[in-house]
Amino acid sequence: MNAPTVIPGCSKPDEAVAARPVLRERGQREVFCGLTGIVWLHRKMQDAFFLVVGSRTCAHLLQSAAGVMIFAEPRFATAIMEERDLAGMVDCQDELDRVVTRLLDRRPDIKTLFLVGSCPSEVIKLDLAKAAERLGKQHMPNVRILNYSGSGIETTFTQGEDACLAALVPEMPAQASDAAKQLLIVGALPDIVEDQFLRLFDQLGIDNVGVLPARNARDLPPVGPNTRYLLAQPFLADTALALEDRGATRIDALFPFGAEGTTGWLHAAATEFGIDEMHFNRVVAPGRERAKRAIEHARGALEGKRISFLPDSQLEVPLARFLATELGMEPVEVGTPYLHRAHCAQELDLIPPSARISEGQHVDRQLDRVRADKPDLTVCGLGLANPLESEGFTTKWAIELVFSPIHGFDQAGDLAELFARPLRRRDVLEV
Ligand code: SF4
């Protein structure tokens, strides 16, 4: 096992957090690649199309991650690179131009086209930025063409969303210098959840609110020094950097999971926008109480239970905080592929000091620790769940947490249930 090491560079001046040891690991990984993000991004951005430039493996991954979906007009596809492309026997840029032109001729409804890089396109160093620029000039103003990488080389699957949103930021219009202060919610949320948050901000009196990504990728909100952005997801490091390059400032907050996380997230925005405390409490109290009642249903199954997270979705830190502070679970290990200490500072502060925080992946060592720790529930990727179940461990698929609506007050009960269900199932099987 690696000796625990302290990562320098925590931006929070809280000594407990700054000094919190983090076990850093590098080794074999078992995660999906960034292409997976297309499954939820294409549902969110309804005028966008995702063209993966990849292999048959990439096409299979997308199909299986998306399930069996029958669309009259699908909004993602794979331009499959054949052996002769990979062997450099044809000009891939020419081939790509032909595929894109054919696609756009057939589909005038596409307003934003993402060329999505993959492992094969990166291995042969196919320059998709150059392709997007060249094709963009041909097809503007009807279609905006952007590119990002969804490859599985040194990434985990939620980084696909980060790369996609970071590609959108330079396209956002500049905010007028005398524009009113604007709140920007960042992170792809299901429409129903986004609407709940927009209603709450409206009731709070924050009316200049933008979202990234917008439902129509062409309706990008403006950005500039009067933008205060609030991350809805903990895995948007590159997007945050790109927004800051455009002058925006991050509002430090908990992530909106559970009654308290959602209250903290809304409160951080309300404070930034000078909302009266009494008014805040009046607006937020009904949702907060609803969420508290809803999560109580899962308390019996979860309270006092020990939980380990293997690194997968990058949601691990805020979810461990939610389960520890709101449901009385005991996090044993909280593993995350990448830990953004500044974005997760408030979350780390609330995770009990007994929990081991780890960053990076080394599957064998992590599995050894699960066997030694014997948690009641292990949250992990699909590839590790079956082997662990066969050894008698109860598991939860991390990817389900990304595909389910889990943010906000009205989803808090469902979020708790996602963790309670496998434990109840185990109890039933053991009877
Ligand atoms: S991008 Fe890489 S990891 Fe993802 S499906 Fe394609 S080949 Fe596999």
Residues whose N, C-alpha, C, O or C-beta is under 5 A from the ligand:
A	BS01	SF4	C33 L35 G54 T57 C58 L61 S118 C119 P120 G150 S151 G152
